[in-house]
Amino acid sequence: MGEHKINIRPAVKDDLANVVALDDRTTGLRKPEYWDDLFTRYGNRKDSRFFLIAEEGDTLLGCIFGEVRSWEFNSVPCGWVGTVSVEPNLRMGGIGSILYKEICRCFRKAGVTKIRTMIPRDATDLMSFFRAQGMMAGPFIQLETDMDEGV
């Protein structure tokens, strides 16, 4: 990781403005209500939901969140990564991997031994990141449909 002195810690409410700004920079979408709701759901349940921040001093470098899900489609409890985000100018520097390893530690402590995520097919950067962490296609197929009005 070079010269960075990275601290990983649970997110706190005061992190949200910086997380919203990071998300805006990386996705082009400003979603403060989404992140506030996510913090409410993930920031306060430390046993099975994890929202972690990577920082150097007072500077946000990245974040990751995930949760333990149980028995969806008869799946044993496993960890799900909901998102991982790193400052664009710091990508490929190991911060995402550090965040991923830390959330894996949280999942292991929660008693799970398998981790899953879902990404868009065209997100080649995310695909490369997760494959570099050892992830590969799993046993499930994601399905969807557009809902007609009145249905």
C-alpha positions as CSV (number, residue, x, y, z in Angstrom):
1,M,0.0,0.0,0.0
2,G,3.0,2.3,-0.2
3,E,3.2,5.2,2.1
4,H,-0.5,5.3,3.2
5,K,-1.3,4.7,6.8
6,I,-4.8,3.3,6.5
7,N,-7.2,2.9,9.4
8,I,-10.3,0.7,8.9
9,R,-13.2,1.3,11.3
10,P,-17.0,1.1,11.5
11,A,-18.8,4.0,9.8
12,V,-20.4,6.6,12.0
13,K,-23.1,9.1,11.1
14,D,-20.6,11.9,10.6
15,D,-19.0,9.9,7.7
16,L,-22.2,10.1,5.6
17,A,-21.5,13.4,3.9
18,N,-18.1,12.1,2.7
19,V,-19.5,8.8,1.7
20,V,-22.3,10.5,-0.3
21,A,-19.6,12.7,-2.0
22,L,-17.4,9.6,-2.8
23,D,-20.4,7.8,-4.3
24,D,-21.3,10.8,-6.4
25,R,-17.7,10.9,-7.7
26,T,-17.7,7.2,-8.5
27,T,-21.2,6.7,-9.8
28,G,-22.3,10.2,-11.0
29,L,-25.4,9.8,-8.8
30,R,-26.0,11.8,-5.6
31,K,-28.0,9.6,-3.2
32,P,-28.0,11.0,0.3
33,E,-31.3,9.4,1.3
34,Y,-30.0,6.0,0.2
35,W,-26.8,6.3,2.3
36,D,-28.7,7.6,5.3
37,D,-31.1,4.7,5.2
38,L,-28.2,2.3,4.6
39,F,-26.3,3.7,7.7
40,T,-29.5,3.3,9.8
41,R,-29.8,-0.4,8.7
42,Y,-26.1,-1.3,8.7
43,G,-24.3,1.1,11.0
44,N,-26.2,0.0,14.1
45,R,-26.2,-3.8,13.7
46,K,-22.6,-4.8,14.3
47,D,-23.3,-8.5,14.7
48,S,-24.5,-9.3,11.1
49,R,-24.3,-6.0,9.1
50,F,-21.1,-4.2,8.5
51,F,-20.4,-0.7,7.1
52,L,-16.7,0.0,7.2
53,I,-14.6,3.1,6.3
54,A,-11.0,3.3,5.1
55,E,-9.4,6.6,6.1
56,E,-6.0,8.2,6.4
57,G,-6.1,10.9,9.1
58,D,-9.4,12.6,8.5
59,T,-9.6,11.8,4.8
60,L,-12.0,9.1,3.6
61,L,-10.3,6.7,1.1
62,G,-13.1,4.2,0.6
63,C,-15.9,2.2,2.1
64,I,-17.5,-1.2,2.0
65,F,-20.7,-2.6,3.4
66,G,-22.2,-6.1,3.6
67,E,-24.4,-8.3,5.6
68,V,-24.9,-11.9,6.6
69,R,-28.0,-13.3,4.8
70,S,-29.5,-16.6,5.7
71,W,-31.7,-19.2,3.9
72,E,-32.5,-17.2,0.8
73,F,-33.4,-20.0,-1.7
74,N,-32.1,-22.5,0.8
75,S,-28.7,-21.0,1.0
76,V,-26.8,-21.5,4.2
77,P,-25.8,-18.2,6.0
78,C,-23.3,-16.4,3.9
79,G,-21.8,-12.9,3.7
80,W,-23.0,-10.5,1.0
81,V,-20.9,-7.5,-0.1
82,G,-23.3,-4.7,-1.1
83,T,-20.7,-2.3,-2.4
84,V,-17.1,-1.4,-2.2
85,S,-16.0,2.1,-3.3
86,V,-12.5,3.7,-3.4
87,E,-11.5,7.2,-4.3
88,P,-10.9,7.1,-8.1
89,N,-7.4,8.4,-7.9
90,L,-6.4,5.8,-5.3
91,R,-7.8,2.7,-7.1
92,M,-5.3,-0.1,-7.8
93,G,-3.5,0.9,-4.7
94,G,-4.8,-1.9,-2.4
95,I,-7.4,0.0,-0.4
96,G,-10.3,-2.0,-1.8
97,S,-8.4,-5.2,-1.0
98,I,-7.8,-4.0,2.6
99,L,-11.5,-3.2,2.9
100,Y,-12.5,-6.6,1.5
101,K,-10.2,-8.5,3.8
102,E,-11.6,-6.6,6.8
103,I,-15.2,-7.3,5.9
104,C,-14.2,-11.0,5.4
105,R,-12.9,-10.9,8.9
106,C,-16.2,-9.5,10.1
107,F,-18.1,-12.3,8.3
108,R,-15.9,-15.0,9.7
109,K,-16.5,-13.6,13.2
110,A,-20.2,-13.8,12.4
111,G,-19.8,-17.5,11.6
112,V,-20.0,-17.6,7.8
113,T,-17.5,-19.2,5.5
114,K,-18.8,-18.1,2.1
115,I,-19.1,-14.6,0.6
116,R,-21.2,-13.5,-2.3
117,T,-21.9,-10.3,-4.3
118,M,-23.7,-9.3,-7.4
119,I,-22.4,-6.8,-10.0
120,P,-23.6,-5.5,-13.4
121,R,-22.3,-7.5,-16.4
122,D,-20.6,-4.5,-17.8
123,A,-18.8,-3.5,-14.6
124,T,-15.5,-5.0,-15.7
125,D,-13.5,-3.1,-13.1
126,L,-15.6,-4.6,-10.3
127,M,-15.4,-8.0,-11.9
128,S,-11.6,-7.8,-12.0
129,F,-11.5,-6.6,-8.4
130,F,-13.7,-9.4,-7.0
131,R,-11.9,-12.0,-9.1
132,A,-8.6,-10.8,-7.7
133,Q,-10.1,-11.4,-4.3
134,G,-10.7,-15.0,-5.3
135,M,-14.4,-14.8,-6.2
136,M,-15.9,-16.6,-9.2
137,A,-19.4,-17.3,-10.6
138,G,-21.6,-18.9,-8.0
139,P,-24.5,-21.4,-8.1
140,F,-27.3,-18.8,-8.5
141,I,-28.7,-17.1,-11.6
142,Q,-30.2,-13.6,-11.2
143,L,-33.5,-13.2,-12.9
144,E,-35.6,-10.0,-13.4
145,T,-38.6,-8.7,-15.4
146,D,-40.1,-5.3,-16.1
147,M,-43.4,-4.9,-14.3
148,D,-46.4,-3.9,-16.5
149,E,-48.6,-1.2,-15.1
150,G,-51.5,-2.7,-13.1
151,V,-49.6,-5.8,-12.2
